């Protein structure tokens, strides 16, 4: 049985957030909001909630709900709404489309490849959200391309299982507010809301959030110590000699 560490909410226009501070104070680190669907739909709440979430210090992400339309057109539509931002998370929501127009495996690969190329510069930056859809499409195959992308696993079970292409999930959507283990819902959000678990620390989640590499700190420079005027230091074969006012002094 997996331990649940509720750290991420994914929401859309179906969810009402009444108190963003309460969300943050409940331990939530990041929000992933629906931005687009297919090649034309835009979630009209996306821009407003993005500003509100960022204002209280939450990490921000966007997901695209996919269908079987042209993958490039879907990527272009998605990024036309989200823009390019090195600090945010981008995700493909690959699940069964209610009308039967589910994205195919090759289309999902195209979407990830195209999106990665545009949001760069990090490789495989786009997160893949999926559950049974990916498991059924990939079967028992260990696919290196898909496995190189972080998996946002959807499974309302106490014992989540990933497809063979992944060793583990990155985050786990464990409940939709009704199904799946507790805790359900979140303070500050009305009604049911999708809740997600992250197994490590808040700081690690923040560090990994965007998929961009961390900028390593440069080691401090050793200060250059200049000898006093008239003093020269000479080192040869391990021996050190000081020359002071023209006179050699062996050390």
N, C-alpha and C positions, 0 to 999 in steps of 0.2 A: 504493500500500500504506500503510495507516494505521499510525502509531506507537502502540504499546501502552504505557499507563501504568497498571498495575494498582493501583487505589486503593479499590475497593469489592468486598465479597463479598455475595452474596445466598444465604441459607441457610434451611433448614427442619429439621424433626425428622429428616430423612434424613441430616443432617450432624452430626458430633461434633466440637466444638471442645475440644481437650485443654489448650491453652495460649493464653489470650487475650493475654498479653504478647508471645508469639511472633507472633501475628497483627498486633498493632500495630507491632512491630519490623520486620516485613516490609514496612512502608510503607502498610499499609491504613489508610484514614481513616474509612471508614464501613461499617456493617453494615445490610443490609435483610433483615429476617426475615419469613417467612410468618407471618401472624397468623390468618387465617381463610380459609374457602372456602365459597362459596355462602351459604346462610342458616343453617347450623347447625354446621359444623365449626370447631374451634379447635385450633391447633397447640399441643400441651401443653408444648412447650419454650420457647415465646415469652417468657413472663414471666421465667423464670430466666435465659435468655441475654441478655435486655435489661439486667438488672441487672449481669451480668458484663461485658458490653461497655462499658457506661457507666462502670463502676468503673475501667477501664484507659484511659479517655479517648477511646473511639471514639464517633463520631456514630452515632445510632440511627434506623432507619427500619422501617416495616412495609408489607407488601403483602397485598392481598386477591386470592386466585385466584378469578376470576369464572366463573359459569355463566349459563344463560339464565333463572334465576329472577328474580323481581321486583327491579328495581334498588334501590328504596328499602329493601326488606327486607335486601338485601345490604349497603348502606351502614350501616344501623342495626346490623347484626350486627358488621361490621368495627369501627366506632367504639365499640361496647360493650366490645370487648376492648382496643383500643389506648388509649382515652381521648383527650382533647384536649390537645395539647402543642405549644406554639409552637416548640419546639426540634427536633422530629422530622420525618421525611419520611413522607409518606403516598403509596402507589402503588396503582394498579389494574393487576393482572396480567391482561392481555387476550390470551389465547392459545387455541389450539384445545383444547377440553375433551375428554379421552380417550374419553368415552362419547357424543360427538356433541352434547352440550348446550352448545355454544359461545355466549357472549354475542353478541347482535346489535349492529350499529352504533348503532341508536337506544338500546338499553339501555346501551351504553358511554357514550354522550353523557349519558344520564340519571344514570348513576353519578357521572361526573366533576362534573356540574353540582350534584348533591345533596351530594356529599362536599365540594366547594369551599365551598358555602354553610354547611356545618356546622363545618368546621375553620378557615375564614377567619382573620383578616380580609383577607389578601392574595388578590387575584384569581388564579384558575387555579393554585392551589397544588398540587393533586393531580398527581403524576407519572403518565404513562402508559407502562407496560411493554408492548411488543409488537414483533412482527416481521412474519412473513407474514400474520398474522391482520388487522392493521390495513391492510397494503398491499392485500390482496385485498378487504377491505370498502370501502375508500375509493377503490380503483382509481386513476384519474389525477386525481381531484378535488383541488383545493387548498382544504381545509376550514379556515376561519379559527378555528373553535371548537377543533378538535383541535390545530391548529398553535400555538395560544396556550399549550398545556400542554407542559411539558418532556417530551421523548421519551427514554425509557430503551429503547434499541434492542437487540433480540435478533437477532444475525446472526453465525454462526460462520464468518466469512470474513475474509480479510486486507484486503478492500476494502469496508467497509460502505456501504450505500446507503439513504438515508431516503426515505420516501414524499413526494409533492409538497407536502404541508401543512407540512413542516419544511425549514428551510435546513440544519439540522445536528442531530445527536443531542446530548443532554445527557450521558448516560453510555452506554456500549456494552458489553453482555454479549457478549464475544467468544469465550467458551469455557465448556463445562460440565465441564471437567476431562479430557475425552477428545477431543472435537471442537473444531476451531477452532485458531487460532495459539497459540503459547506466550507467556508462561509459563502452565503449567497448575497447578492446585492452589494451596495456600498453606501455609507453615509454621504449625504449631499446629492445623491442621484435618486430620482423618483422611480419606483417600480423595479422591474427586472432589468438586469444589465449583465452583459457578458463579462466574466471575471477570469483573470489569468494569473498563473503562478510562475514565479521565477525562483530557481533553487539556490541562488547565491546572494551576495550582499547587494545593498542598494547602490553602493559605489561601483561595483562591477557592472551592474545593469546600466548605470549611467555611462560608464566607459564604453560599453559595447553597443549602446542604443542605436547610434546612427550607422554603424558598420564601418565607420572611417577609422583608420589607424590613429592611435594616440600619438601626439607630438612629444617625443622624448625630450626631457630637459637636457640641455648641454651641461657637461661637467664644468665646474668653476675653473677658470684659468689660474694656474699657479703664478703669483705675481713675480715679475722680473726684479731681482734684487741686484742693484748696481753697486759695485764696490766704491769706496771713497776715492776721490780724485788722487791720482798718483799711485794707486794700488792696482796691480794686475795679477790675476790668478791664472796659472798655467798648470794643466793636468796632462801627464804623459804616462802611459802604461801603469795607471793606478796611482802614481805618485803625484802629489800636489805641491806646487811651489808658488809662493807669493813673491811678487816683485814690488817692493816698496821703495819709492824714490830711487829707482835704479838698482837697488840691492836685492839679491835673491835670498829668500828665507825658505828653507825646506821645511815641510810640515810632516 
